[in-house]
Structure formats: structure tokens, C-alpha cells
Amino acid sequence: MKRILAISDIHGCYDEFKQMLTLVDYDSAVDQLILLGDYVDRGKDSKQVVISIKELVEEQNAIAIKGNHDQMLCDWLDNPEEHRERYFRNGGIETIKSFLQEVKEENANTEHIQWAKQIAEANKEIIDFLKNLPLYYETEDYVFVHAGIDPAQEDWKLSTERDFIWIREPFLHQHHPFKQTFIHGHTPTIMLHDKPDIFYDDKKICIDGACAYGHQLNCLEIKNGEYKQYMVKKIEEV
């Protein structure tokens, strides 16, 4: 059985992501890499992260699922005026800079529609890749999802798309009745147990180490039913 390596909430932290793949000695021939969404926003290298993940999916059979920030980018590109305020409030300007380089933040109010058009036209394959990411991946023992599921549903697959990529309450603080363990990100673990290490709960494991906030990128290794954590600290920018 392949070793599973799960990483979440890269948020444009490309250098840390590459360090992590080296640290865990990732080899697609013997490992199953599963990425839990939020590849963009806040960090400085969102475009490079998405390019890298697209290559990992297409060339090394990695599995990538969608996060709320990936959806927010797509929403903003489709309708920049309607989604501008929310997207910029959530770190979107850093993603725009990674695609367009010469963007001046002070011009956002007047130029954001043109920015969206330029990014969409020049990066169709990347954007289509993000738009078509699945919302979860399941095995017999695990479900990998960005934010969580609605524990009140009789079948967790009846959770809404918004739940899969946005939910916190009631998923985080209620027991769920399903047999599988849910591996998720979205909520920084430092909010759950006052440290950025992986948080192990009852049939829930949160792995978001809040790298883009200055903490760390986590990787959960699952091998023969046992867990191991790897972490890469946020690289200080000069």
C-alpha cells in the first residue's frame, strides 16, 4: 500500500512547499500525494504553486482538491466587480501580483477589471485546472476535504459545495457519525490547540499549519494506519 502524504493551505508559499516535498522524500512511484486546497492568496508565489500542482497532478498522479481561496480566485476572474471586495480582503492582491508582476496595489479600484481580464486570457489552462478541481477524495478509511462536511447530513456527500470548502462550525466541534476519518485544512490548527502542529481529533485530523501567517507548512504521513507529522517553518522574507 502506498504511503499517503497530505498537505493543505499552501497559500502561495512555493519555497516551503518544495522544501516539504524534499523533506518527505516524495516519490510518486511509492507515495500518494494529496493536496487539500488553498493554493493561492496571501503568499507571494501563488502562480508558481498552481503551475507546480498542475504538473504533479498530470505527471505524477497527485490528487488536488479545491479550497475556498481557489474558488474565490475563479469567482473574481469571472466577475471582478462583484467579488473584488471579498477577494482583496482575503489576500487576493498577492495572487494578482504573482500573475502580473507590475501591479500597483494603490490602483486596485480602477484597474482590477483589466487585471482580471489579463490573467484570465493569459492563463486559461491554469484557471480551468482550478475551476475543475474536485471537492473531496475518499478512500475506504479516509476522506480528504478542504474545510469539512456537514455532520448533520445522513450521508456526508450531501454536504453542499460551500460546506466542503468553507465550513467551520458545526464540523469542528461536533462528533460526526461516519466511519471514515476526515483529513482537512482550512482552519489553522493554532486556533484549535494553540500551536501550529497537526491537530488530531475524533475521526478528524486538521493539518493547516498557517504557513502564510508566519507559522509552518505541515504534511501528514499515513502509512500502515499510523500517522507521522513533517513540518517546514515559514521562510522569513528578506
N, C-alpha and C positions, 0 to 999 in steps of 0.2 A: 504494500500500500504506500502511495506517495506521501511524503511529508507535506503538510499544508502550511503555508506561510500567509498570514493575513495582515494587511497594512491598511490603515484608514487615514483620512483627513490630511493628505499631503499638502494641500493648500499652497502650491507653487514653490515648495521647499525642495527643489530639484537636487541640490547637492546632498542634502540629508537623505533623500530617497536613494540616490546612487550609493551613498555610503552604506545604507542599510542592506542593499542587495549584496554588496561585498561582504559585510559583516556576517550575514547569514549563509554565505557561500551558496547563493542561489544557483541552481542548475535545473533548467526546465525538464531535463530528462528524468529527474528523480523527485522534483518538487512541483506542487501545485500552488502557484501564486494567485491569491485572491485579494483584490483591491476594492475597498468598501466605499469609494466615492469621495467627493470634495477634493478634486484635483486642482482646482483653480481658486483664485482670490486670496488676498492678504499677503501671500508670499510673492517674491519678485520674479519667479520663473514659471508662471502658470503655463505659458505656451509650450515650453520645453518639457514640462511634466506630461502634458497631454500627448505630445508627439511620442515621448518615450513609452507611455502606457499603451498607446495605439499600436506601436511596434511590438510590445510584449504580448498583447492580445493576438495580433495577427501572425506573429512569427514564432512565439513560444507558448502558445495556448494558455496564457494567463487569462484570468477571469476578472473583468472590471464591471462594477455595478455603479449605478447613478446616485449621486448625492444631491442635496438641496442646492449647493452652490453651483454645481454643474447645470442644474435646471435653471437657476437664476440667470446664468450667463446666456443660455439659449433663449430664455424669455426676453431678456433685454435686447438681444440681437434681433428678435422677431418684432419687438415693439419697444424701441428705445425710449420713447416719450413716456409711455405708461409705466415702465419698470425702472426708470432712471433713479428715482429717489431711493428705492429699496436696494437696488443693486449697488449704487455707490456707497450707501451706508454700510454695506456688508463686505467692503474690501474690493469691490469690482474695479476700481481705478487702477490697482496694481496689475490686474489681469490685462486691462486695456493697454497699459504701458508695455507689457511683455509682448503684445502683438504689434504695437505701432511705434514703439521706441521714443519718438519725439513728441509725445503727448505732453501738454502743459495742463496740469490739474486745474489751474485758475480759469481755463477756457471751457470747462466741462458743460456749463449751462448753455453755451452757444454752439458747441461743436460735437456734442455727444451723438447726435443723429448721424452725422457724417462719419464719426468713428465707427459706429455700429455697421454702417454700410461697407466701409473699407474692410473691416475684419471679416464680415460675412462673405464678401466677394472673393477675398484672397485666401480664405481658409475653409473652403466648403467641405473638404474631406474630414478635417478635424471636427468641425461643428456637427456634421452629420453623424460622426462617431459618437459624440457626446449625446446627441438627441436620441440615439437608438440604443443607449446602454440599458440593460435590464435592471429591474428594481430589486432583485434578490437572486441568490443562488443557494440551492439546498442540496444536502447530501442526506444519507439515512440518519445521521446523528446531529447534523448542524444546519442552521440557516444563517447565511451571511447577508446582512442588510445594512443600509447606511444608518438609519436612525432607530428603527424598531418596528413593531407591529401593534395592532390594536388587540390587547389581551381579552377584550370583551367579545370578540368575534368567535363564533363556533369553529370556524376554520380561519387560521391566521392569514391565509391567502385572500380572504375577503377584505383585508385591510385596504384602505384607499391608497392611491399613489402618494397623496400628501402624508399619510401616516408613515409609509415606508421611508420617506426622505426627510420628514420634519418632526415626527412625534418625540416628545419627551415624556411628560405626563400623559396618560397613566402608565405607560410602558415601564418606565424606570423604577417605579416604587410600588408596583403590584406584581404578585406572582402570576405567571401565566400557566395555563393548563396543558400546554402542548409538550410532546415527548422530546422534541429536539432542543438543543441549546442554541440560543441566538447570539451570534457574534456580531457586534455593531460598533459604530463610531458615533459621530455627530455631537455627542455630549462629552466635553473634556472630562477625563477621569478625575482631574483635580477638583471638580465640582462634586464628585461622588465620594471620594475618600481622602481629600486634602493632599494628594500627591499625584504626579503625572503618570505613575506606573499603571499597568493594566489592572482593571477592576473586575474581580471575579464575584458574581452574584449567583443567585439561584437560577440555574439554566439560562443565564445571561452573562455575557462577557463583553465589557466595554474596553476598547483599545485606543481611543483617541487621546494621545498624549499632548495635544495642544502645541505642536511644534511651531506653528505660525505665530503663537502668542509668546514664544520665547522659552518653551519647555522642551519637549522631546518628541521624536517620532518613534512609535512603538511597532514592533512586529510580534504577533502571536504565532508561535510554532505549535502545531498539533501533530504529534507522532505517536502512533500506537495508543491513542486515547490519553496521552499525557501532554501537559502544557509547559511551554517554556517561553520566557519573555526576552526579547532583544530590544535595545533602545539606542538611539543616536540623539545626542543633545543638539539643540538648535545652535547652528554656527553663528557666531557673532559677526555682524556685518561691519566692515571697516569703513 
